[in-house]
Amino acid sequence: MAINEAKLNDFMGQFVHDFGAVMHAATIVVGDQLGLYKALAEGPATAPELARRTQTDARYLREWLSAQAASGYVCYEPEGERFSLSPEQAFALADEGSPAFIPGAF
């Protein structure tokens, strides 16, 4: 059987994309269930500040925030180490009445 390497790479790329989406779904559920997106929609915060707002552990929250920022679900400002939501992110992640409310899919 002859394998077209370019087609195989495209196929494997799609798999990696889909796999990442499946793995990231759990972090969206966590963010919704713990009220992290809603609290972040109130304004930018460092991990310790958001931990105080949500009564969560700052160390675990830092890991969650970093994963969210790496995936483009939250914004990160290195100067000041602050995380935030753009209006579009807040509309899709923190507004339960939004027609684009992503956590509602879960």
N, C-alpha and C positions, 0 to 999 in steps of 0.2 A: 504494500500500500504506500502510495506516495503522499507525503505530508507537505502541504503548503505552509511554510514557516510563518509567513505574514498572517495568514488566516488563523493559524493556531495561536499566534500572539494576540490577535484581536479577540479571539474567543476567550483566552485566559484572562485578558484584561477585563472583559465583561464579567467574568466570574469573580475576580478580585474586587471589582466595584460592587457587585451584588453582595458579596460576603461582608464587605465593610459596612454596607447599609444594614444588613441583618445584625451585625455586632453593635452598631451605633443605636439601633432601636431601643435597646435597654437603657441607654443613657438618657434618651428622651423621656421615657416613662419615669425614670428616677427624678429628672428635673421637674416634671409635672407633678408627680405625687408629693414631693417634698416642698413644692411651692417655690422652687429656685428660680424659675423663669419669671414668675410674677414679682418676686422680690427684686430681681435684677432689673426688671422693667421700671421699677421705682427710681432707678438712677444707678450710675456707675459705682462699682465697689471693688475693693480688694477682696481676696479670699477671706481674711479674718472679718472684715466688715460684713460681708454677705453671710458668713457663718453666724455672726451675732443676730443679724436680721431674721435668720431662718432657724436658729437654735440647732445648728448642725455642727459637725466637727470640721474645723478649718483645714486640717491636713487632707481629709478625704474630699472636701469641697474644692481644694486647690487642684487635685487630680481631675475631678469632674470638669471644672472650669477649663483646665488646660486641654482636655480632650475635646470639649465643646469648641474652644477657640481654634484648635488645629483642624477641626472639621468645618469651620465657618458658621457654626451655629450661634456663637457669641463673638463679640469683638474684644480685642485685647490691646491695651496701650502699655508697651514696655516701660515707658517713663511713668512711674507711680504704680506699676503693676496692677492696673485697674481693668476690670472687665465690664462690659456693657452690652446692651442690645440696641441695634439700630431700630428705627421705627418699623421696618419691614419684619425684622426678626421678632420683635415684641408682638406684632400683629399676628404672626403665625405661631408663636410659641407661648405667649402669655395671655392672650385675649380669647377666652373660651367662647365668646359670641362671634368670633371671626369666622367667615366662611373658609378661611385658609388655616384654621387651627389644626396644626400637625398632631399634637398628642391625641386628638380625637380619633385618629386613625387606629390607635392602639386600644 
